[in-house]
Amino acid sequence: MYFPSPEDMTKMEEKNGCFSIERMELTYPKSKLVDEADAKTLIINLRAILEGLIINHFGSEIAKEACARTILKSEEISTWMKENYEKSCQLFVALKRK
């Protein structure tokens, strides 16, 4: 996965030329329902959402291996999430077709 900065997103939109950015902001990813950052839960949820897409693009073996490797790094990811949870790091972009 790639998480672009606002500058990267602007460059991609300009290069693409099919859309205009109507609104763009960095938001806080902290859930209103959960107090603690938990990478393993996030990874499981992302897998449920993205697994079909990953399988279509890369095949089931690579998808399975990518998910397994990411779960192994969940403690490291959780530490990073806890350290950065209060920072704006989730990019919201509203695009309008030209």
ZADO-166419 format. One record per residue: x, y, z of N, C-alpha, C, O in turn. Coordinates in pm, whole numbers, padded with zeros to 5 digits, m for minus. Each point is the difference from the previous one (the first is absolute). Layout:
BEGIN
+--------+--------+--------+--------+--------+--------+--------+--------+--------+--------+--------+--------+
!   n.xx !   n.yy !   n.zz !  ca.xx !  ca.yy !  ca.zz !   c.xx !   c.yy !   c.zz !   o.xx !   o.yy !   o.zz !
+--------+--------+--------+--------+--------+--------+--------+--------+--------+--------+--------+--------+
!      X !      Y !      Z !      X !      Y !      Z !      X !      Y !      Z !      X !      Y !      Z !
...
+--------+--------+--------+--------+--------+--------+--------+--------+--------+--------+--------+--------+
REM end
This chain:
BEGIN
+--------+--------+--------+--------+--------+--------+--------+--------+--------+--------+--------+--------+
!   n.xx !   n.yy !   n.zz !  ca.xx !  ca.yy !  ca.zz !   c.xx !   c.yy !   c.zz !   o.xx !   o.yy !   o.zz !
+--------+--------+--------+--------+--------+--------+--------+--------+--------+--------+--------+--------+
!  00083 ! m00117 !  00000 ! m00083 !  00117 !  00000 !  00088 !  00124 !  00000 !  00113 ! m00003 !  00048 !
! m00166 !  00109 ! m00101 !  00072 !  00127 ! m00007 ! m00088 !  00107 !  00063 ! m00117 !  00013 ! m00034 !
!  00174 !  00063 !  00123 ! m00072 !  00107 !  00067 !  00064 !  00132 ! m00041 !  00099 !  00042 !  00059 !
! m00156 !  00025 ! m00160 !  00062 !  00121 ! m00053 ! m00015 !  00120 !  00094 ! m00096 !  00008 !  00077 !
!  00190 !  00083 ! m00085 ! m00010 !  00127 !  00070 ! m00094 !  00090 ! m00079 ! m00030 ! m00032 ! m00115 !
! m00017 !  00142 !  00172 ! m00084 !  00092 ! m00078 !  00072 !  00050 ! m00126 ! m00063 !  00018 ! m00104 !
!  00193 !  00004 !  00114 !  00077 !  00044 ! m00116 !  00003 ! m00107 ! m00109 ! m00018 !  00030 ! m00118 !
!  00041 ! m00156 !  00159 !  00000 ! m00111 ! m00096 ! m00136 ! m00014 ! m00067 ! m00009 ! m00023 ! m00121 !
! m00097 !  00036 !  00200 ! m00135 ! m00013 ! m00054 ! m00029 !  00110 ! m00102 ! m00060 ! m00025 ! m00105 !
!  00103 !  00146 !  00135 ! m00018 !  00111 ! m00093 !  00074 ! m00026 ! m00131 ! m00054 !  00024 ! m00108 !
!  00177 ! m00074 !  00117 !  00079 ! m00032 ! m00120 ! m00069 ! m00109 ! m00082 ! m00006 !  00009 ! m00123 !
! m00045 ! m00113 !  00191 ! m00069 ! m00108 ! m00072 ! m00125 !  00051 ! m00070 ! m00029 ! m00038 ! m00113 !
! m00046 !  00123 !  00182 ! m00122 !  00056 ! m00060 !  00033 !  00085 ! m00121 ! m00068 ! m00008 ! m00102 !
!  00173 !  00090 !  00112 !  00040 !  00084 ! m00113 !  00047 ! m00085 ! m00118 ! m00031 !  00030 ! m00115 !
!  00106 ! m00136 !  00145 !  00050 ! m00089 ! m00106 ! m00115 ! m00074 ! m00068 ! m00001 ! m00016 ! m00122 !
! m00097 ! m00028 !  00202 ! m00114 ! m00074 ! m00054 ! m00087 !  00089 ! m00087 ! m00037 ! m00038 ! m00111 !
!  00005 !  00156 !  00160 ! m00076 !  00097 ! m00077 ! m00149 ! m00025 ! m00014 ! m00069 !  00082 ! m00060 !
!  00017 ! m00191 !  00113 ! m00142 ! m00032 ! m00014 ! m00086 !  00054 !  00115 ! m00122 !  00002 ! m00010 !
!  00187 !  00041 !  00118 ! m00072 !  00044 !  00118 !  00054 !  00134 !  00049 !  00111 !  00040 ! m00035 !
! m00191 !  00027 !  00115 !  00050 !  00115 !  00074 ! m00022 ! m00030 !  00148 ! m00097 ! m00066 !  00037 !
!  00186 !  00114 !  00045 ! m00012 ! m00022 !  00144 ! m00094 !  00107 !  00055 !  00030 !  00120 ! m00006 !
! m00142 ! m00163 !  00058 ! m00098 !  00091 !  00059 !  00033 !  00028 !  00145 ! m00022 !  00111 !  00050 !
!  00074 ! m00211 !  00018 !  00033 !  00015 !  00142 !  00105 ! m00104 !  00036 ! m00007 ! m00115 ! m00045 !
!  00105 !  00157 !  00125 !  00104 ! m00093 !  00046 !  00042 !  00043 !  00139 !  00028 !  00117 !  00025 !
! m00022 ! m00214 !  00066 !  00044 !  00031 !  00135 !  00058 ! m00124 !  00067 ! m00037 ! m00113 ! m00031 !
!  00129 !  00137 !  00121 !  00052 ! m00107 !  00084 ! m00089 ! m00011 !  00122 ! m00032 !  00101 !  00064 !
! m00009 ! m00223 ! m00031 ! m00089 ! m00020 !  00114 !  00065 ! m00095 !  00099 !  00102 ! m00063 ! m00029 !
! m00161 !  00056 !  00146 !  00046 ! m00093 !  00104 ! m00068 ! m00134 ! m00022 ! m00122 ! m00005 ! m00013 !
!  00198 ! m00105 !  00008 ! m00062 ! m00131 ! m00023 ! m00060 ! m00062 !  00125 ! m00061 ! m00107 ! m00009 !
!  00076 !  00169 !  00125 ! m00045 ! m00059 !  00125 ! m00151 ! m00026 ! m00003 ! m00080 !  00088 ! m00031 !
!  00045 ! m00209 !  00065 ! m00140 ! m00041 !  00002 ! m00069 !  00061 !  00121 !  00060 !  00015 !  00106 !
! m00186 !  00019 ! m00123 ! m00079 !  00050 !  00112 ! m00048 ! m00117 !  00088 ! m00048 !  00022 !  00111 !
!  00062 ! m00143 ! m00161 ! m00048 ! m00117 !  00073 !  00110 ! m00073 !  00076 ! m00028 ! m00071 !  00096 !
!  00153 !  00089 ! m00138 !  00110 ! m00075 !  00059 !  00102 !  00098 !  00057 !  00039 !  00096 ! m00067 !
!  00006 ! m00122 !  00190 !  00096 !  00089 !  00064 !  00144 ! m00033 ! m00037 !  00084 !  00090 ! m00005 !
! m00055 ! m00214 ! m00022 !  00138 ! m00045 ! m00021 !  00026 ! m00038 ! m00145 ! m00084 ! m00063 ! m00066 !
!  00200 !  00102 !  00017 !  00040 ! m00038 ! m00136 !  00040 ! m00147 !  00001 !  00083 ! m00042 !  00081 !
! m00141 ! m00035 ! m00170 !  00028 ! m00143 ! m00005 !  00021 ! m00042 ! m00146 ! m00095 ! m00013 ! m00076 !
!  00220 ! m00007 !  00040 !  00034 ! m00031 ! m00140 ! m00058 ! m00133 ! m00044 ! m00043 ! m00013 ! m00115 !
!  00041 ! m00086 !  00202 ! m00049 ! m00132 ! m00042 ! m00147 !  00009 ! m00043 ! m00039 ! m00059 ! m00102 !
! m00042 !  00131 !  00178 ! m00140 !  00018 ! m00036 ! m00012 !  00077 ! m00130 ! m00081 ! m00034 ! m00086 !
!  00161 !  00139 !  00071 ! m00001 !  00078 ! m00124 !  00038 ! m00087 ! m00120 ! m00065 !  00008 ! m00105 !
!  00167 ! m00090 !  00120 !  00047 ! m00086 ! m00109 ! m00108 ! m00101 ! m00038 ! m00024 ! m00024 ! m00118 !
! m00041 ! m00035 !  00217 ! m00108 ! m00096 ! m00027 ! m00114 !  00067 ! m00076 ! m00056 ! m00057 ! m00094 !
!  00021 !  00180 !  00136 ! m00107 !  00072 ! m00069 !  00040 !  00038 ! m00142 ! m00080 ! m00014 ! m00092 !
!  00203 !  00061 !  00074 !  00048 !  00032 ! m00135 !  00003 ! m00123 ! m00088 ! m00031 !  00007 ! m00119 !
!  00068 ! m00120 !  00177 !  00003 ! m00124 ! m00078 ! m00141 ! m00036 ! m00048 ! m00019 ! m00040 ! m00115 !
! m00078 !  00054 !  00204 ! m00139 ! m00031 ! m00038 ! m00046 !  00089 ! m00114 ! m00076 ! m00044 ! m00087 !
!  00120 !  00169 !  00087 ! m00042 !  00095 ! m00102 !  00079 ! m00018 ! m00130 ! m00058 !  00003 ! m00109 !
!  00189 ! m00022 !  00120 !  00088 !  00006 ! m00117 !  00045 ! m00134 ! m00056 !  00060 ! m00005 ! m00107 !
! m00085 ! m00104 !  00177 !  00054 ! m00129 ! m00042 ! m00040 ! m00038 ! m00142 !  00083 ! m00048 ! m00077 !
! m00209 !  00068 !  00041 ! m00045 ! m00033 ! m00135 !  00074 !  00080 ! m00107 !  00038 ! m00053 ! m00104 !
! m00017 !  00180 !  00132 !  00073 !  00086 ! m00093 !  00145 ! m00046 ! m00015 !  00052 ! m00006 ! m00111 !
!  00012 ! m00025 !  00223 !  00140 ! m00047 ! m00003 !  00009 ! m00133 ! m00075 !  00092 ! m00019 ! m00079 !
! m00185 ! m00072 !  00104 ! m00001 ! m00129 ! m00069 ! m00015 !  00019 ! m00151 !  00069 ! m00064 ! m00079 !
! m00160 !  00154 !  00039 ! m00021 !  00025 ! m00144 !  00125 !  00054 ! m00067 !  00028 ! m00034 ! m00115 !
!  00047 !  00115 !  00185 !  00118 !  00062 ! m00060 !  00125 ! m00087 !  00010 !  00082 ! m00002 ! m00092 !
! m00065 ! m00069 !  00205 !  00126 ! m00070 !  00025 ! m00012 ! m00150 !  00019 !  00101 ! m00070 !  00001 !
! m00223 !  00018 !  00015 ! m00019 ! m00143 !  00023 ! m00016 ! m00031 !  00148 !  00041 !  00079 !  00085 !
! m00101 ! m00193 ! m00057 ! m00033 ! m00034 !  00140 !  00122 ! m00029 !  00086 !  00000 !  00031 !  00119 !
!  00104 ! m00090 ! m00177 !  00119 ! m00032 !  00079 !  00070 !  00127 !  00049 !  00039 !  00008 !  00117 !
! m00023 !  00088 ! m00205 !  00064 !  00126 !  00040 ! m00087 !  00074 !  00100 !  00052 !  00058 !  00096 !
! m00183 ! m00059 ! m00115 ! m00091 !  00066 !  00094 !  00012 ! m00063 !  00138 !  00007 !  00071 !  00101 !
! m00006 ! m00203 ! m00097 !  00010 ! m00072 !  00127 !  00132 !  00032 !  00069 !  00003 !  00025 !  00120 !
!  00107 ! m00027 ! m00196 !  00132 !  00029 !  00056 !  00011 !  00144 !  00048 !  00057 !  00026 !  00106 !
! m00111 !  00069 ! m00182 !  00005 !  00141 !  00040 ! m00075 !  00021 !  00131 !  00047 !  00072 !  00088 !
! m00164 ! m00133 ! m00075 ! m00078 !  00014 !  00124 !  00073 ! m00065 !  00117 !  00003 !  00056 !  00110 !
!  00053 ! m00173 ! m00132 !  00073 ! m00069 !  00108 !  00121 !  00080 !  00046 !  00025 !  00012 !  00120 !
!  00050 !  00044 ! m00214 !  00117 !  00081 !  00035 ! m00040 !  00127 !  00076 !  00067 !  00042 !  00094 !
! m00177 !  00017 ! m00136 ! m00045 !  00122 !  00066 ! m00045 ! m00031 !  00143 !  00028 !  00078 !  00091 !
! m00099 ! m00189 ! m00071 ! m00041 ! m00040 !  00136 !  00122 ! m00019 !  00088 ! m00003 !  00036 !  00118 !
!  00111 ! m00093 ! m00172 !  00123 ! m00019 !  00077 !  00060 !  00132 !  00047 !  00068 !  00005 !  00102 !
! m00093 !  00101 ! m00176 !  00052 !  00132 !  00035 ! m00100 !  00083 !  00078 !  00022 !  00119 !  00022 !
! m00133 ! m00180 !  00022 ! m00108 !  00076 !  00064 !  00044 !  00071 !  00128 ! m00048 !  00110 !  00029 !
!  00139 ! m00170 !  00047 !  00046 !  00066 !  00123 !  00079 !  00127 ! m00034 ! m00018 !  00104 !  00064 !
!  00104 ! m00113 ! m00164 !  00078 !  00116 ! m00045 ! m00092 !  00108 ! m00055 !  00019 !  00119 !  00028 !
! m00120 ! m00160 ! m00105 ! m00095 !  00095 ! m00057 ! m00083 !  00064 !  00111 ! m00027 !  00120 ! m00005 !
! m00014 ! m00198 !  00106 ! m00076 !  00053 !  00113 !  00079 !  00107 !  00074 ! m00055 !  00104 !  00038 !
!  00184 ! m00128 ! m00018 !  00086 !  00097 !  00068 !  00003 !  00130 ! m00080 ! m00015 !  00109 !  00057 !
!  00033 ! m00120 ! m00188 !  00002 !  00119 ! m00084 ! m00133 !  00073 !  00007 ! m00004 !  00122 !  00009 !
! m00107 ! m00198 ! m00015 ! m00132 !  00061 !  00006 ! m00021 !  00076 !  00130 ! m00054 !  00110 ! m00001 !
!  00095 ! m00169 !  00112 ! m00017 !  00065 !  00130 !  00081 !  00129 !  00008 ! m00045 !  00098 !  00059 !
!  00163 ! m00098 ! m00118 !  00085 !  00119 !  00002 ! m00054 !  00109 ! m00090 !  00025 !  00118 !  00025 !
! m00099 ! m00154 ! m00129 ! m00044 !  00097 ! m00101 ! m00151 !  00019 ! m00007 ! m00050 !  00064 ! m00092 !
! m00023 ! m00120 !  00188 ! m00145 ! m00001 ! m00008 ! m00063 !  00139 !  00003 ! m00105 !  00021 ! m00062 !
!  00165 !  00073 !  00131 ! m00059 !  00132 !  00012 !  00043 !  00094 ! m00112 ! m00040 !  00117 ! m00002 !
!  00122 ! m00165 ! m00090 !  00044 !  00082 ! m00112 ! m00096 ! m00015 ! m00118 ! m00056 ! m00108 ! m00023 !
!  00038 !  00215 ! m00049 ! m00082 ! m00008 ! m00121 !  00078 ! m00080 ! m00104 !  00108 !  00041 ! m00043 !
! m00163 ! m00155 !  00003 !  00073 ! m00084 ! m00094 ! m00091 ! m00075 ! m00097 !  00048 ! m00079 ! m00081 !
! m00176 !  00104 !  00088 ! m00094 ! m00066 ! m00090 ! m00048 !  00104 ! m00101 ! m00062 !  00099 !  00037 !
!  00092 ! m00123 ! m00163 ! m00030 !  00099 ! m00104 ! m00141 ! m00020 ! m00054 ! m00034 ! m00107 ! m00051 !
! m00047 !  00211 !  00063 ! m00134 !  00000 ! m00057 !  00004 !  00088 ! m00126 !  00046 !  00114 !  00006 !
! m00095 ! m00167 ! m00118 !  00000 !  00075 ! m00125 ! m00138 ! m00016 ! m00067 ! m00047 ! m00112 ! m00020 !
! m00014 !  00224 ! m00013 ! m00125 ! m00001 ! m00077 !  00035 !  00046 ! m00140 !  00047 !  00112 ! m00020 !
! m00072 ! m00199 ! m00079 !  00034 !  00029 ! m00139 ! m00127 !  00028 ! m00080 ! m00107 ! m00054 !  00029 !
!  00121 !  00137 ! m00131 ! m00111 !  00025 ! m00092 !  00050 ! m00026 ! m00141 !  00105 !  00051 ! m00041 !
! m00180 ! m00132 ! m00033 !  00038 ! m00031 ! m00138 ! m00010 !  00127 ! m00084 ! m00097 !  00075 !  00010 !
!  00200 ! m00052 ! m00092 !  00002 !  00120 ! m00087 ! m00090 ! m00020 ! m00120 ! m00012 !  00089 ! m00084 !
+--------+--------+--------+--------+--------+--------+--------+--------+--------+--------+--------+--------+
REM end
